[in-house]
Amino acid sequence: MVRVVTAANLLKAGAGGGGRLLVLSSSSAPSPSPSPSPWIPSRLRLLAFQNRDFHIASLKLGAFFFSCSSTGTSARPRPRPRGITFCTANDDDAAASASASASAAAAVAASASSSSSSSIKDAADMLDIRVGRILRAWRHEEADSLYVEEVDVGESEPRIICSGLVKYIPLHQLQDIKVVVLANLKPRNMRGVKSFGMLLAASDASHEKVELLLPPQDSVPGERIWFGSQLQQQDQPPPPPPAAPNQIQKKKIWELVQPHLKTDDSCIATLGEYTMQTSAGVVLCTSLKNANIS
């Protein structure tokens, strides 16, 4: 009779009567054969016969291979493919082997998480986020929910940007203030007015309260904003040149980065472990903590 055995049960198993017999098979394989497989399938299912003990063997990458033999007669070894090495271990070493495999799995997971974080950071460095200053703002004539702003972003001419902030911010609070501008988006036609960028803002979970991100007062319009460590602000290399608007759209860079932008407990704008910074200090909002940024 065949039963499924978990890793925990394998570790608890002692020397049982009779010979040792254990079979490895893939989940897509047909009914398992009593003879041992010389390789580890890509998806494992551990099967053991009742009244049998097992010998645990370890395999690279933390997977387990189990040798087996029929009662009183050792199974004849088969040639193993190159690159697969394993060695048998006695029952006393089983727990240590399992612990090492668990540690290896945890290390792989941590490495994958770190790699993902690095990938998001690399994508964020492709964005052209700048300090801007609103020179004037007015209501959009064709859209009740939109403002139109004339914004200095350090270029020869100010940019026209449309923002859906009418419901959240009074018009007088948008006059002559410094803001954070995402500047390398493709221009969009917003009800007859072409918008050349986006103002970044924080919002609560219900999106009922919205606050603009604010760069330091001493920051200069046109200065590029980057993501870095507050503790190593002076030693950080400058970010790479931003990507072209077509590349931002084609690779969906903003869609990749935006879900990871938040404010922290101090209302500072962050990307994971990195803070949004200028040469004059960090970017923040007025009062929204742990809020989404878009």
C-alpha positions in Angstrom: 0.0 0.0 0.0 1.4 3.4 -0.9 1.0 6.6 1.1 2.2 10.2 0.7 4.9 11.1 3.1 5.7 14.7 4.0 9.2 16.0 4.8 8.3 16.2 8.5 7.2 12.6 8.5 10.3 11.5 6.8 12.4 13.1 9.5 10.4 11.5 12.3 10.5 8.0 10.7 12.8 5.5 12.5 14.2 2.2 11.4 11.2 0.1 10.7 11.0 -3.6 10.1 12.1 -5.1 6.8 14.3 -3.6 4.2 14.2 0.0 3.0 12.2 1.1 0.1 11.2 4.6 -1.1 10.2 5.9 -4.6 10.5 9.3 -6.1 8.3 10.3 -9.0 7.1 13.4 -10.7 3.5 14.5 -10.2 2.8 13.9 -13.8 4.3 10.4 -13.9 2.2 7.2 -13.9 2.0 4.9 -10.9 5.5 4.8 -9.3 7.9 1.9 -9.8 9.7 0.3 -6.8 13.0 0.8 -8.5 14.8 4.1 -7.6 15.0 6.9 -10.2 18.5 8.0 -11.0 17.5 11.6 -11.3 15.3 14.2 -9.5 12.2 15.1 -11.5 11.3 18.8 -11.8 8.2 18.4 -9.7 8.6 15.9 -6.9 6.1 13.7 -5.1 7.4 11.6 -2.3 5.9 8.1 -1.9 6.8 5.5 0.6 5.7 1.9 1.1 4.4 0.9 4.5 6.6 -1.0 6.8 9.8 0.4 5.2 12.6 2.6 6.4 14.3 5.2 4.3 17.8 6.5 3.7 17.9 10.2 3.0 20.3 11.6 0.4 20.8 15.2 -0.3 20.9 16.8 -3.7 22.2 20.2 -4.9 19.7 23.1 -4.7 18.3 21.7 -1.5 16.1 19.0 -3.0 16.1 15.5 -1.5 17.0 12.3 -3.2 16.2 9.0 -1.4 18.0 5.8 -2.1 16.1 2.6 -1.6 16.7 -1.2 -1.6 14.4 -4.2 -1.3 14.5 -6.3 1.8 17.9 -7.9 2.2 19.0 -7.1 -1.3 20.5 -3.7 -2.3 19.0 -2.1 -5.4 21.4 -2.1 -8.3 22.8 1.4 -8.8 22.1 3.0 -12.1 24.3 5.5 -13.9 23.4 9.1 -12.9 23.4 12.1 -15.4 26.3 14.5 -15.1 25.9 17.4 -12.9 23.7 15.5 -10.3 25.6 14.5 -7.2 24.2 13.0 -4.1 25.3 11.1 -1.1 23.4 8.9 1.4 23.0 10.0 5.0 22.0 8.0 8.0 19.0 8.8 10.1 21.0 10.8 12.6 22.0 13.2 9.9 18.5 13.6 8.4 17.5 16.6 10.6 20.7 18.4 9.8 20.2 17.8 6.1 16.7 19.1 6.2 17.7 22.1 8.1 20.4 22.9 5.6 17.9 22.5 2.8 15.4 24.9 4.5 18.2 27.4 5.0 19.1 27.2 1.3 15.5 27.7 0.3 15.2 30.7 2.5 18.4 32.1 1.0 17.1 31.6 -2.5 13.8 33.4 -1.6 15.7 36.3 0.0 17.9 36.5 -3.1 14.8 36.6 -5.4 13.2 39.3 -3.2 16.4 41.4 -3.4 16.6 40.9 -7.1 13.0 42.0 -7.5 13.7 45.1 -5.4 16.7 46.0 -7.5 14.7 45.6 -10.7 12.1 48.0 -9.4 14.8 50.5 -8.4 16.4 50.2 -11.9 13.0 50.9 -13.5 12.4 53.9 -11.2 15.8 55.3 -12.3 14.4 55.5 -15.9 11.8 58.0 -14.8 12.4 61.7 -15.2 11.0 63.0 -12.0 11.8 66.7 -11.4 11.2 69.6 -9.1 8.6 71.9 -10.6 7.1 75.3 -9.7 3.5 76.1 -10.7 3.5 79.6 -12.2 -0.3 79.7 -12.5 -3.3 77.4 -12.5 -6.8 77.6 -13.7 -9.9 75.5 -14.2 -10.2 73.5 -17.4 -12.9 75.0 -19.5 -14.2 71.6 -20.8 -13.7 69.3 -17.8 -15.1 70.1 -14.3 -12.6 67.8 -12.6 -9.4 69.2 -14.1 -7.1 72.0 -13.4 -4.6 73.3 -16.0 -1.2 74.3 -14.6 1.7 76.2 -16.2 4.7 74.6 -14.6 8.4 75.6 -14.6 10.5 72.4 -14.9 13.8 74.1 -15.7 13.2 74.2 -19.5 13.2 77.2 -21.8 9.4 77.2 -21.7 7.0 76.2 -19.0 5.0 73.0 -19.5 1.2 72.8 -19.6 0.0 70.0 -17.3 -3.6 68.9 -16.6 -4.4 67.4 -13.1 -7.6 65.9 -11.7 -7.3 67.8 -8.4 -10.4 69.9 -8.4 -12.2 67.7 -5.9 -9.3 67.6 -3.5 -7.3 70.9 -3.6 -8.6 74.5 -3.7 -7.3 76.4 -6.7 -5.7 79.1 -4.6 -3.4 76.5 -3.0 -1.9 75.7 -6.4 -0.5 79.2 -7.1 3.3 79.6 -7.0 4.1 76.4 -5.2 6.8 73.8 -5.8 5.7 70.4 -6.9 7.0 67.0 -8.1 6.6 66.4 -11.8 6.9 63.2 -13.8 8.3 64.7 -17.0 8.9 61.9 -19.4 5.5 60.6 -20.1 4.1 60.9 -23.6 1.8 64.0 -24.0 -1.9 63.3 -23.6 -4.8 65.2 -24.9 -7.1 66.0 -21.9 -10.4 67.3 -23.3 -8.8 69.6 -25.8 -5.7 70.5 -23.8 -2.4 68.7 -24.3 -0.8 67.7 -21.1 3.0 67.3 -20.9 3.6 65.5 -17.6 1.9 64.6 -14.3 2.0 66.1 -10.8 2.7 63.4 -8.2 0.4 63.2 -5.2 -0.3 61.0 -2.2 -3.7 59.6 -1.4 -5.4 57.6 1.3 -6.8 54.1 0.8 -10.3 55.4 0.0 -8.9 58.1 -2.3 -10.9 60.7 -0.4 -7.9 62.8 0.7 -5.2 63.8 -1.7 -2.0 65.8 -1.1 0.6 66.9 -3.6 4.2 65.7 -3.0 6.3 68.7 -1.9 10.0 69.1 -2.6 12.1 71.1 -0.2 11.7 74.9 -0.4 15.4 75.3 -1.3 15.2 72.9 -4.2 15.5 74.3 -7.7 12.9 73.9 -10.5 14.2 71.4 -13.1 16.4 69.5 -10.6 16.1 65.8 -11.1 14.7 63.8 -8.2 16.2 60.4 -7.4 15.7 57.5 -5.1 18.4 56.8 -2.6 19.5 56.3 1.0 19.2 59.2 3.5 22.2 57.9 5.4 24.5 58.0 2.3 23.1 61.0 0.5 26.5 62.6 -0.2 28.1 59.4 -1.5 25.4 58.2 -3.9 26.2 58.2 -7.6 23.8 60.2 -9.8 21.0 58.1 -11.5 21.4 57.2 -15.1 19.9 59.4 -17.8 16.1 59.0 -18.0 14.4 57.0 -20.7 12.6 58.5 -23.6 8.8 58.9 -23.3 8.2 56.2 -26.0 10.3 53.7 -24.0 8.5 54.6 -20.8 5.2 53.8 -22.5 6.4 50.7 -24.5 8.0 49.0 -21.4 5.2 50.2 -19.1 7.8 51.6 -16.7 5.4 53.8 -14.7 2.9 51.0 -14.3 5.8 48.8 -12.9 7.1 51.4 -10.5 3.9 53.2 -9.3 2.5 50.4 -7.0 5.7 50.5 -5.0 5.6 54.2 -4.3 4.4 55.0 -0.8 4.8 57.5 2.0 6.2 56.2 5.3 5.3 57.0 8.9 7.0 60.4 8.5 5.1 61.3 5.3 8.3 60.9 3.3 7.9 59.6 -0.2 9.6 56.2 -0.6 10.3 53.4 -3.1 10.7 50.4 -0.8 13.8 51.1 1.2 14.7 54.1 -0.8 13.6 57.7 -0.2 12.7 60.3 -2.9 15.4 63.0 -2.7 16.7 66.2 -4.0 20.0 67.9 -3.2 18.2 70.0 -0.7 16.5 67.1 1.2 13.7 64.5 0.9 10.3 64.8 -0.8 7.2 64.5 1.4 3.5 65.3 1.7 1.8 67.3 4.4 0.0 64.7 6.5 -0.7 61.4 4.8 1.2 58.5 6.3 1.6 55.1 4.6 -0.3 56.5 1.6 -0.2 55.5 -2.1 1.6 57.8 -4.5 0.4 58.3 -8.1 
